[in-house]
Amino acid sequence: MRALSGVQPSGKIHIGNYFGAIRQYVELQHEHDGFFFIANYHALTSIRDGEELHRQTLELAADYLALGLDPQKATIFVQSDVPEVTELTWILSTLTPMGLLERCHAYKDKVTQGLSADHGLFAYPVLMAADILIYDSHLVPVGQDQKQHVEVTRDIAERFNNTYGQTLVLPEPLILEDTAVIVGVDGRKMSKSYDNTICIFDPEKQVRKRIMSIVTDSTPVEDPKDPEKCSVYALYSLFADDEQRAQMSQRYIRGGMGYGEAKKELFGQFMEYFAEARKRREELAQDMGYVMTVLKEGASRAREVAQQTMLRVRKACGVYMG
């Protein structure tokens, strides 16, 4: 089955991105026909600097590769390199009820956060539907908070199929249950919008400083502490094995260990866990020509599938004049 997902090039990759999604992408590429794209059309709703968008797109591609996505096993490409997706977006928009879009919580949430209420933001779910449907995707790995987008995609696809005949594949959401449990340095869910992230490929000194800034309570060093209520322990648990977690938990409960020491342990685990990826990322930074080649070849494969889908769609709705 084909599994598809896209990520906006809207900032540096952090450990919430990795444990919440990218790690699962790496696993999925061994189990399914993985299509993973960089959603630069979607990013236009928030990034209005062309040079910055171009740079972040290439950097995200390099991040993907450094973290384990393999172009020999998965199709990795940039959304805008498959222009057929915008054609399908328009065709789908002619069947999408306004009420369906008005109910989408992502639009309301982003407007509440201060983003302008433009058409691109409002019509975002239609472009997302086109992204999914144009590649005949069977599975869409998403967090629980994005499940609605897949449901909207299914609604739109069903409307098309009911109107023009069975043409589009109906996808299923593949829920990534742990996307909501990665805590940031301030104790809230790790998110770029909260500026509470720990970025995987930041310089070592910057990573250390970020980890040492994690908010903790004022329990004295000598007193017992509850590991289950500590953000440092929650993040440490992502990198440690069962034995290491048990030992760290006991050190919390016994007392005599300060949070500063726990943060140093977390920093060590972080650096060890991502050592290979960080080395690979440095190598890719010196060979962005290779990254461009991967994206170009991925776009070629993706576009072949998209063109086949669009031929079916055009014939079904009567705009094919061949």
Secondary structure, DSSP 8 states (H G I E B T S, - for coil): -EEEEEE---S--BHHHIIIIIHHHHHHHHHSEEEEEE-HHHHTTT---HHHHHHHHHHHHHHHHHTT--TTTEEEEEGGG-THHHHHHHHHHTT--HHHHHT-HHHHHHHHTT----HHHHTHHHHHHHHHHTTT-SEEEE-GGGHHHHHHHHHHHHHHHHHH-S-S---EEEE-GGGG--B-TTSSB--GGGT---BTTS-HHHHHHHHHT-------TTS---GGG-HHHHHHHHHS-HHHHHHHHHHHHH----HHHHHHHHHHHHHHHTHHHHHHHHHHHT-HHHHHHHHHHHHHHHHHHHHHHHHHHHHHHT----
